[in-house]
Amino acid sequence: MMQMLATALLLAEEAGGGWLGRHWPLLAACALVLGILLMLVMLARYLRIAINLFLDTPLPVTANLHDYEPPEGEIVAFPSLEGRHLRGMFIDRPPGPADKGTVIFCHEFASDMMSAGRYARPLVEAGYTVFTFDFRGHGESFAPPHFEPRHWPSNHDVNDILAAIAYVESHRETDGKGVGVLGISRGASAAVVAAALSPSIRCLALDGAFSTDFSIDELMRRWAQIFVRIDLARADRTFSVYRFFRALTMFYVELKCRCRFPSTRRALVKLDSVPILFIHGERDAYVRPEQARVLFDLKPGAKELWICPGAKHNQSVATEPQTYARKIVEFFDRHLAAAAAPPTSATPPAAAAPPGALAPRTAG
């Protein structure tokens, strides 16, 4: 563009005398400012679309949220990290099964702690104590006036998980073995960030987890080019333009919402010693299975991935209930119950028999 401007100025100078020759730097500066202003207008429109997508795009609420029997247990109140009221419930295992450990249940957006009856019942029946709780702004937990819960995991959701773990460890014997976490959608994503902060989380089962930064990039790719005539990223195969707008978007919405929206992706790469089971619906139209595979590939160390055939968002438990139950129980049996089980003492060597004594008879 500058080369074309210089050529035009040169031709005008040759045709019209020396005025342009004396003022061409000013004209060039004006043209540059005009170009920058046009670019800023275009950038502002992209940014406005990105912010609207972030704030207004709804996450599909789990269908049939009440298609389960509500769990029964000990209702408790415990403090958030700021000292405010959060509600929780201990769902104890039935008499008979040995105690395998404690699993923290983190519900999905627009639900409450009772949805543990939909996802975590097989764990209770298998011998686990499940602690479920209401995130702030949900159920009967406190609702800050300045905080509107959204389907994106925030630092407040992470703090509520950390508060739940601290309460469990102070009121139930975990013997230093830590806890497991079963998280659903937003609760799963927040649990990943919490696991990067708390060594008490020994393993994670994540149903419908996503990373905010990946999701924003996907929304921009899907919708921005529909609303903006000039697609800035059409020739950008690395999607660095979308990442640039995502950074601007996150800066603005975090100021507006007065909270942070941490990246599940960045926290995930720190969990090389924390086994994770990823569960995702094959027909999930909001958090596409491709994102689950990307997160799975990013996770170092022990990991498993189950893409449930035919399932939509958070619907694997309804589409394949028996497989769902078997997978989560087997996962926690391997990575939580085995760690919580007391070590088996080695059988002491048999004392030498005195001379003339009969050797003991062994089973045939």
C-alpha positions as CSV (number, residue, x, y, z in Angstrom):
1,M,0.0,0.0,0.0
2,M,2.8,2.4,0.8
3,Q,4.5,1.7,-2.5
4,M,1.3,2.5,-4.4
5,L,1.0,5.8,-2.3
6,A,4.6,6.8,-3.1
7,T,4.0,6.1,-6.8
8,A,0.9,8.2,-6.8
9,L,2.6,11.1,-5.1
10,L,5.5,10.9,-7.5
11,L,3.2,11.1,-10.5
12,A,1.3,14.0,-8.9
13,E,4.5,15.8,-8.2
14,E,5.7,15.5,-11.8
15,A,2.3,16.7,-13.1
16,G,1.6,19.5,-10.7
17,G,4.7,21.2,-9.5
18,G,6.6,21.3,-6.2
19,W,3.8,21.6,-3.6
20,L,3.5,17.8,-3.1
21,G,7.3,17.5,-2.9
22,R,7.3,19.8,0.1
23,H,4.3,18.2,1.9
24,W,4.4,14.5,0.9
25,P,5.5,13.4,4.4
26,L,2.4,15.0,5.8
27,L,0.2,13.3,3.2
28,A,1.9,10.0,3.8
29,A,1.3,10.3,7.5
30,C,-2.3,11.1,7.0
31,A,-2.7,8.1,4.7
32,L,-1.1,5.9,7.2
33,V,-3.3,7.2,10.0
34,L,-6.4,6.6,7.8
35,G,-5.3,3.0,7.1
36,I,-4.7,2.4,10.8
37,L,-8.2,3.8,11.7
38,L,-9.8,1.6,9.1
39,M,-8.0,-1.4,10.5
40,L,-9.0,-0.5,14.1
41,V,-12.6,-0.3,13.0
42,M,-12.4,-3.7,11.5
43,L,-10.6,-5.1,14.6
44,A,-13.2,-3.5,16.9
45,R,-16.0,-5.3,15.0
46,Y,-14.2,-8.7,15.3
47,L,-13.6,-8.0,19.0
48,R,-17.2,-7.1,19.6
49,I,-18.3,-10.3,18.0
50,A,-15.8,-12.4,20.0
51,I,-17.1,-10.8,23.3
52,N,-20.7,-11.4,22.4
53,L,-19.9,-15.0,21.6
54,F,-18.2,-15.4,24.9
55,L,-20.9,-13.7,27.0
56,D,-24.0,-14.8,25.2
57,T,-23.4,-18.2,23.6
58,P,-25.3,-20.7,25.9
59,L,-23.9,-24.1,26.7
60,P,-26.6,-26.7,26.1
61,V,-28.0,-27.6,29.5
62,T,-28.0,-31.3,30.2
63,A,-31.2,-32.9,28.9
64,N,-33.4,-34.5,31.5
65,L,-31.5,-33.1,34.4
66,H,-33.9,-34.8,36.8
67,D,-34.0,-38.3,35.3
68,Y,-32.4,-39.8,38.4
69,E,-33.2,-40.6,42.0
70,P,-31.9,-37.8,44.2
71,P,-29.2,-39.0,46.5
72,E,-29.5,-39.1,50.3
73,G,-26.8,-38.3,52.7
74,E,-25.5,-35.9,55.4
75,I,-26.1,-32.3,54.4
76,V,-23.3,-30.0,55.6
77,A,-22.4,-26.4,55.3
78,F,-18.7,-25.5,54.8
79,P,-16.9,-22.2,54.1
80,S,-15.5,-21.0,50.8
81,L,-12.0,-19.7,50.7
82,E,-13.5,-16.3,51.3
83,G,-15.4,-17.6,54.4
84,R,-18.9,-17.6,52.7
85,H,-21.5,-20.4,52.9
86,L,-21.3,-23.4,50.6
87,R,-23.6,-26.4,50.8
88,G,-22.5,-30.0,50.4
89,M,-23.4,-33.6,51.1
90,F,-21.6,-36.7,52.2
91,I,-23.1,-39.7,50.4
92,D,-21.7,-42.7,52.3
93,R,-21.3,-46.2,50.9
94,P,-23.9,-48.8,51.9
95,P,-23.1,-51.3,54.6
96,G,-21.0,-54.2,53.3
97,P,-18.5,-52.9,50.8
98,A,-15.0,-51.9,52.1
99,D,-14.1,-48.3,52.2
100,K,-12.3,-47.5,48.9
101,G,-11.8,-43.8,49.4
102,T,-13.5,-40.4,48.8
103,V,-14.5,-38.9,45.5
104,I,-15.4,-35.2,45.1
105,F,-18.3,-34.7,42.6
106,C,-18.3,-31.4,40.6
107,H,-21.7,-30.8,39.0
108,E,-22.3,-29.2,35.6
109,F,-23.5,-25.6,34.9
110,A,-27.1,-24.8,35.8
111,S,-27.4,-27.9,38.0
112,D,-26.7,-28.6,41.7
113,M,-25.1,-31.1,44.0
114,M,-28.1,-33.5,43.6
115,S,-27.0,-34.5,40.1
116,A,-24.5,-36.7,41.8
117,G,-27.4,-39.2,41.8
118,R,-27.2,-39.2,38.0
119,Y,-23.4,-39.8,37.6
120,A,-21.9,-41.0,40.8
121,R,-24.3,-43.6,42.1
122,P,-22.2,-46.6,40.8
123,L,-19.2,-45.3,42.9
124,V,-21.3,-45.2,46.1
125,E,-22.5,-48.8,45.4
126,A,-19.0,-49.9,44.8
127,G,-17.8,-48.7,48.2
128,Y,-16.7,-45.0,47.7
129,T,-17.8,-42.1,49.8
130,V,-18.9,-39.3,47.5
131,F,-18.9,-35.7,48.6
132,T,-21.0,-33.5,46.3
133,F,-21.6,-29.7,46.7
134,D,-23.2,-26.7,45.1
135,F,-20.9,-24.3,43.4
136,R,-21.5,-20.6,44.4
137,G,-24.5,-19.2,42.6
138,H,-26.0,-22.7,42.3
139,G,-28.4,-24.6,44.6
140,E,-28.3,-23.3,48.1
141,S,-24.7,-22.0,48.2
142,F,-24.1,-18.3,48.4
143,A,-24.5,-16.1,45.4
144,P,-22.2,-13.1,45.2
145,P,-23.9,-10.0,43.9
146,H,-21.0,-9.1,41.6
147,F,-20.6,-12.6,40.2
148,E,-22.9,-14.1,37.5
149,P,-22.1,-17.9,37.0
150,R,-21.4,-18.7,33.4
151,H,-20.8,-22.0,31.6
152,W,-17.1,-21.1,31.4
153,P,-15.1,-22.3,34.4
154,S,-13.8,-19.4,36.6
155,N,-11.3,-19.0,39.3
156,H,-14.2,-18.9,41.8
157,D,-15.3,-22.4,40.7
158,V,-11.7,-23.6,41.1
159,N,-11.6,-22.1,44.6
160,D,-14.9,-23.8,45.6
161,I,-13.4,-27.2,44.6
162,L,-10.3,-26.5,46.7
163,A,-12.6,-25.5,49.7
164,A,-14.5,-28.7,49.3
165,I,-11.3,-30.8,49.4
166,A,-10.1,-28.9,52.5
167,Y,-13.4,-29.6,54.2
168,V,-13.4,-33.3,53.3
169,E,-9.9,-33.8,54.5
170,S,-10.7,-32.0,57.8
171,H,-13.8,-34.0,58.5
172,R,-13.1,-37.5,57.1
173,E,-10.1,-39.7,57.5
174,T,-8.3,-39.8,54.2
175,D,-5.0,-41.1,55.7
176,G,-3.0,-38.8,53.4
177,K,-4.2,-40.8,50.4
178,G,-5.9,-37.9,48.8
179,V,-9.2,-37.8,46.9
180,G,-10.5,-38.6,43.5
181,V,-12.7,-36.2,41.4
182,L,-15.6,-36.9,39.1
183,G,-16.4,-33.7,37.2
184,I,-19.1,-32.9,34.6
185,S,-18.6,-30.3,31.8
186,R,-17.7,-27.0,33.5
187,G,-17.1,-28.8,36.8
188,A,-14.7,-31.2,35.0
189,S,-12.8,-28.3,33.4
190,A,-12.5,-26.4,36.7
191,A,-11.3,-29.7,38.4
192,V,-8.3,-29.9,36.1
193,V,-7.2,-26.4,37.2
194,A,-7.8,-27.4,40.8
195,A,-5.7,-30.5,40.4
196,A,-2.8,-28.4,39.2
197,L,-3.0,-26.5,42.5
198,S,-3.8,-29.2,45.0
199,P,-1.6,-32.3,45.5
200,S,-4.6,-33.9,47.3
201,I,-6.3,-34.7,44.0
202,R,-4.9,-38.1,43.0
203,C,-7.0,-38.9,39.9
204,L,-9.7,-37.3,37.7
205,A,-12.6,-38.7,35.7
206,L,-13.8,-35.9,33.3
207,D,-17.1,-36.1,31.5
208,G,-17.4,-33.4,28.7
209,A,-14.4,-31.4,29.7
210,F,-13.3,-28.5,27.6
211,S,-10.8,-25.6,27.6
212,T,-12.1,-22.1,27.3
213,D,-9.4,-20.9,25.0
214,F,-10.0,-23.8,22.5
215,S,-13.7,-23.2,22.7
216,I,-13.4,-19.4,22.0
217,D,-11.1,-20.2,19.0
218,E,-13.7,-22.6,17.7
219,L,-16.6,-20.1,18.1
220,M,-14.6,-17.5,16.2
221,R,-13.8,-19.8,13.4
222,R,-17.4,-20.9,13.2
223,W,-19.2,-17.5,13.5
224,A,-17.0,-14.5,12.9
225,Q,-16.6,-15.0,9.2
226,I,-20.4,-15.1,8.9
227,F,-20.8,-11.7,10.6
228,V,-17.7,-9.9,9.2
229,R,-17.3,-9.5,5.5
230,I,-13.5,-9.4,5.6
231,D,-12.2,-12.6,7.1
232,L,-8.8,-11.7,8.5
233,A,-7.9,-15.3,9.2
234,R,-8.8,-16.7,5.8
235,A,-5.2,-17.1,4.8
236,D,-3.9,-17.7,8.3
237,R,-3.6,-21.5,8.7
238,T,-2.1,-21.2,12.2
239,F,-5.1,-19.3,13.5
240,S,-2.9,-16.8,15.2
241,V,-5.4,-14.1,14.4
242,Y,-8.1,-15.9,16.4
243,R,-5.6,-16.3,19.2
244,F,-5.0,-12.6,19.1
245,F,-8.7,-11.8,19.4
246,R,-9.1,-14.4,22.1
247,A,-6.4,-12.7,24.2
248,L,-8.2,-9.3,23.7
249,T,-11.6,-10.9,24.5
250,M,-10.4,-12.6,27.7
251,F,-8.8,-9.4,28.9
252,Y,-12.0,-7.5,28.4
253,V,-14.4,-10.1,29.8
254,E,-12.3,-10.7,32.9
255,L,-12.5,-7.0,33.7
256,K,-16.2,-6.9,33.0
257,C,-17.0,-10.1,35.0
258,R,-14.5,-9.4,37.8
259,C,-13.1,-12.9,37.7
260,R,-10.6,-14.9,35.8
261,F,-11.3,-17.7,33.3
262,P,-8.3,-20.1,33.6
263,S,-7.2,-22.3,30.8
264,T,-7.8,-26.0,31.3
265,R,-5.3,-26.7,28.5
266,R,-2.5,-25.0,30.4
267,A,-3.3,-26.7,33.6
268,L,-3.6,-30.1,31.9
269,V,0.1,-30.3,30.8
270,K,1.2,-30.0,34.5
271,L,-0.7,-33.2,35.5
272,D,1.8,-35.8,34.5
273,S,1.4,-37.7,37.8
274,V,-2.4,-37.5,37.9
275,P,-4.2,-40.2,36.0
276,I,-7.2,-38.9,34.0
277,L,-10.2,-40.7,32.4
278,F,-11.7,-38.5,29.6
279,I,-15.3,-39.3,28.7
280,H,-17.0,-37.5,25.8
281,G,-20.1,-37.9,23.7
282,E,-19.5,-38.8,20.0
283,R,-22.4,-36.5,19.0
284,D,-21.5,-33.6,21.2
285,A,-22.2,-30.6,19.0
286,Y,-21.0,-27.9,21.4
287,V,-17.7,-29.4,22.7
288,R,-16.8,-31.5,19.7
289,P,-15.0,-34.8,20.2
290,E,-12.0,-33.4,18.4
291,Q,-11.3,-31.1,21.4
292,A,-11.5,-34.1,23.7
293,R,-8.8,-35.8,21.6
294,V,-6.6,-32.7,21.6
295,L,-6.8,-32.5,25.4
296,F,-6.1,-36.2,25.7
297,D,-3.0,-35.8,23.5
298,L,-1.8,-32.9,25.6
299,K,-2.1,-34.8,28.9
300,P,1.2,-36.4,29.9
301,G,1.4,-39.6,31.9
302,A,-1.4,-42.1,32.6
303,K,-4.6,-41.4,30.7
304,E,-7.7,-43.0,29.2
305,L,-10.2,-41.8,26.6
306,W,-13.7,-43.1,26.0
307,I,-15.8,-41.6,23.2
308,C,-19.3,-42.8,23.8
309,P,-21.0,-43.7,20.6
310,G,-24.2,-41.7,19.9
311,A,-24.0,-39.6,23.0
312,K,-24.6,-35.8,23.1
313,H,-23.1,-33.4,25.7
314,N,-23.1,-34.9,29.2
315,Q,-25.3,-37.8,27.9
316,S,-22.8,-40.7,28.0
317,V,-24.3,-41.8,31.3
318,A,-27.8,-42.0,29.8
319,T,-26.7,-43.5,26.4
320,E,-24.5,-46.2,27.8
321,P,-25.2,-46.4,31.6
322,Q,-23.7,-49.8,32.2
323,T,-20.5,-49.0,30.3
324,Y,-20.3,-45.6,32.1
325,A,-20.6,-47.2,35.5
326,R,-18.1,-49.9,34.7
327,K,-15.5,-47.4,33.4
328,I,-15.6,-45.0,36.3
329,V,-15.6,-47.7,38.9
330,E,-12.7,-49.5,37.3
331,F,-10.8,-46.2,36.9
332,F,-11.1,-45.2,40.6
333,D,-10.4,-48.8,41.7
334,R,-7.1,-48.7,39.9
335,H,-6.0,-45.2,40.8
336,L,-7.7,-44.3,44.1
337,A,-8.8,-47.5,45.9
338,A,-5.5,-49.2,45.3
339,A,-3.6,-46.3,46.8
340,A,-6.0,-46.1,49.8
341,A,-5.8,-49.8,50.5
342,P,-3.5,-50.7,53.5
343,P,-0.4,-52.4,52.4
344,T,-0.5,-56.2,52.7
345,S,2.0,-57.3,55.2
346,A,4.5,-59.9,54.0
347,T,4.0,-63.3,55.4
348,P,6.8,-64.0,57.9
349,P,9.0,-66.9,57.1
350,A,8.1,-70.1,58.9
351,A,10.2,-70.9,61.9
352,A,12.5,-73.8,61.5
353,A,11.0,-77.0,62.8
354,P,12.8,-78.6,65.7
355,P,14.5,-81.9,65.1
356,G,12.1,-84.8,64.7
357,A,9.0,-82.5,64.2
358,L,6.6,-83.2,61.4
359,A,6.5,-80.8,58.6
360,P,3.1,-79.0,58.2
361,R,0.7,-80.4,55.6
362,T,0.1,-78.1,52.6
363,A,-3.2,-77.9,50.8
364,G,-3.3,-80.1,47.7
